[in-house]
Amino acid sequence: MALYQNGHFIEDSWKTLEAGQDIPPSGHVIVPLDWWQAQRGAFTGSNVPIGVRIEPGTKIENFAQDIPRLSVIALAFPKFQDGRAFSTAQLLRERYGFKGELRAVGDILLDQLQMLARCGFDTFEIKDGPTLQALQEGRAKSFTRFYQPSLLPEAPAGTRPWLRQPG
């Protein structure tokens, strides 16, 4: 698995733990949300960077009070057809003001990367072989014109002649 950010592969300084694994004595960790909710009291007053993994269908309201404390939120895509994390990412950035790293994990495909970035993701765990190969070979294509707004900088309003106008 490789970590992709800003058009490059980077070293992952975070270790993802599964349920039941112990926290290592040092380093950055991403833990399942239910683990964090059960153990968060142990981190009171601590500045240790912490990340959580959120599964599809989890309501943000269930962990909203913790968002300012988190350095990384990893949103899971168990299969590429499950797009619920797109909406979760948009809400985390716009409504809840999350400024940390928003990571897409799971079944991430090349065709999804640009839309994931437009929804607020900034880091992608790539496991899919063809996607990994395409990115290594610099074959990531991108679009420059969009109908829908995004969290990324856009052309100023009124400067997109291809945009549908109210009739």
C-alpha positions as CSV (number, residue, x, y, z in Angstrom):
1,M,0.0,0.0,0.0
2,A,1.3,3.4,-0.9
3,L,0.4,6.9,0.3
4,Y,-0.2,9.5,-2.4
5,Q,-0.4,13.3,-1.7
6,N,-0.1,16.4,-3.9
7,G,0.8,14.4,-7.0
8,H,3.6,12.4,-5.3
9,F,4.1,9.3,-3.2
10,I,5.1,10.0,0.3
11,E,6.3,8.1,3.3
12,D,3.5,7.3,5.8
13,S,4.4,8.5,9.3
14,W,1.2,7.1,10.7
15,K,0.6,3.5,11.8
16,T,-2.9,2.2,11.4
17,L,-4.0,0.0,14.3
18,E,-6.8,-2.6,14.2
19,A,-9.2,-3.2,17.1
20,G,-7.5,-4.9,20.0
21,Q,-4.0,-3.8,19.1
22,D,-2.0,-1.9,21.7
23,I,-0.8,1.6,21.2
24,P,2.9,1.7,20.6
25,P,5.0,3.8,23.1
26,S,5.8,6.4,20.4
27,G,4.7,7.4,16.9
28,H,1.6,8.6,15.3
29,V,-1.4,6.2,15.2
30,I,-4.7,5.9,13.5
31,V,-7.2,3.9,15.6
32,P,-10.8,2.8,14.9
33,L,-13.4,5.3,16.0
34,D,-14.9,3.0,18.7
35,W,-11.4,2.4,20.2
36,W,-10.9,6.2,20.4
37,Q,-14.3,6.8,22.0
38,A,-13.6,4.2,24.6
39,Q,-10.1,5.3,25.4
40,R,-10.1,9.1,24.8
41,G,-10.0,9.9,28.5
42,A,-6.5,8.4,28.6
43,F,-5.3,11.2,26.3
44,T,-6.8,14.1,28.3
45,G,-4.1,16.9,28.5
46,S,-1.9,15.1,26.0
47,N,-0.7,16.6,22.8
48,V,0.0,13.2,21.2
49,P,-1.2,13.4,17.6
50,I,-4.0,11.0,17.1
51,G,-6.0,9.9,14.0
52,V,-9.2,7.9,13.7
53,R,-10.6,5.6,11.0
54,I,-14.3,6.2,10.2
55,E,-16.4,3.5,8.5
56,P,-19.1,4.4,6.0
57,G,-22.4,5.3,7.6
58,T,-20.9,6.7,10.8
59,K,-22.7,9.9,11.8
60,I,-20.4,12.8,12.3
61,E,-22.5,13.9,15.2
62,N,-21.2,10.8,17.1
63,F,-17.7,12.2,17.2
64,A,-18.1,15.9,16.4
65,Q,-16.8,17.0,19.8
66,D,-13.5,15.2,19.1
67,I,-12.8,16.7,15.7
68,P,-10.6,19.6,17.0
69,R,-8.4,17.0,18.8
70,L,-7.8,14.8,15.7
71,S,-4.8,15.3,13.4
72,V,-5.9,12.7,10.8
73,I,-9.3,11.4,9.9
74,A,-9.2,8.3,7.6
75,L,-12.5,7.7,5.8
76,A,-13.0,4.1,4.6
77,F,-14.0,3.0,1.2
78,P,-14.7,-0.7,1.6
79,K,-15.5,-1.0,-2.1
80,F,-15.3,1.6,-4.9
81,Q,-19.1,1.7,-5.3
82,D,-19.6,2.9,-1.8
83,G,-19.4,6.7,-2.0
84,R,-20.7,7.7,1.4
85,A,-17.3,9.0,2.4
86,F,-17.4,11.7,-0.3
87,S,-20.3,13.3,1.6
88,T,-18.6,12.8,5.0
89,A,-15.4,14.5,3.7
90,Q,-17.3,17.5,2.4
91,L,-19.2,17.9,5.7
92,L,-16.0,17.5,7.8
93,R,-14.4,20.3,5.9
94,E,-17.3,22.7,5.4
95,R,-19.6,22.3,8.3
96,Y,-17.2,21.0,11.0
97,G,-14.1,23.0,9.9
98,F,-11.7,20.1,10.0
99,K,-8.2,21.4,9.1
100,G,-6.1,18.2,9.6
101,E,-5.3,15.5,7.1
102,L,-8.3,13.8,5.5
103,R,-7.2,10.4,4.2
104,A,-9.1,8.1,1.8
105,V,-8.4,4.5,2.6
106,G,-9.7,1.2,1.1
107,D,-10.7,0.6,-2.4
108,I,-9.5,3.8,-4.1
109,L,-9.3,3.9,-7.9
110,L,-7.6,6.3,-10.3
111,D,-10.8,7.7,-11.6
112,Q,-11.9,8.8,-8.1
113,L,-8.8,10.8,-7.1
114,Q,-9.8,14.1,-8.6
115,M,-13.3,14.0,-7.2
116,L,-12.0,12.9,-3.8
117,A,-9.7,15.9,-3.7
118,R,-12.6,18.2,-4.7
119,C,-14.5,16.9,-1.7
120,G,-11.7,17.7,0.7
121,F,-9.4,14.7,0.8
122,D,-5.7,15.5,0.6
123,T,-4.1,12.0,1.1
124,F,-4.9,8.7,-0.5
125,E,-3.9,5.1,0.4
126,I,-3.4,3.3,-2.8
127,K,-3.7,-0.5,-2.8
128,D,-5.2,-1.1,-6.3
129,G,-2.4,-2.4,-8.6
130,P,-3.5,-0.6,-11.9
131,T,-4.1,2.7,-10.0
132,L,-0.7,2.4,-8.3
133,Q,1.0,1.7,-11.7
134,A,-0.8,4.6,-13.4
135,L,0.3,7.0,-10.7
136,Q,3.9,5.8,-10.8
137,E,3.9,6.3,-14.5
138,G,2.4,9.8,-14.3
139,R,-0.8,8.8,-16.1
140,A,-3.1,10.6,-13.7
141,K,-5.4,12.7,-15.9
142,S,-7.4,15.6,-14.6
143,F,-10.2,17.7,-15.7
144,T,-10.1,21.5,-15.6
145,R,-13.8,22.4,-16.1
146,F,-16.5,21.5,-13.6
147,Y,-20.2,22.1,-13.4
148,Q,-20.3,21.7,-9.6
149,P,-18.5,23.8,-7.0
150,S,-15.9,22.3,-4.7
151,L,-13.6,23.0,-1.8
152,L,-10.7,23.6,-4.2
153,P,-10.1,27.1,-5.7
154,E,-12.4,27.6,-8.7
155,A,-12.7,30.1,-11.5
156,P,-14.6,33.2,-10.3
157,A,-18.3,33.1,-10.6
158,G,-19.5,34.2,-14.1
159,T,-16.3,33.2,-15.8
160,R,-17.4,29.7,-16.8
161,P,-19.2,30.1,-20.1
162,W,-19.8,26.3,-20.3
163,L,-21.8,26.4,-17.0
164,R,-25.5,26.0,-17.4
165,Q,-27.4,29.2,-16.9
166,P,-30.9,29.4,-15.4
167,G,-33.4,29.6,-18.4
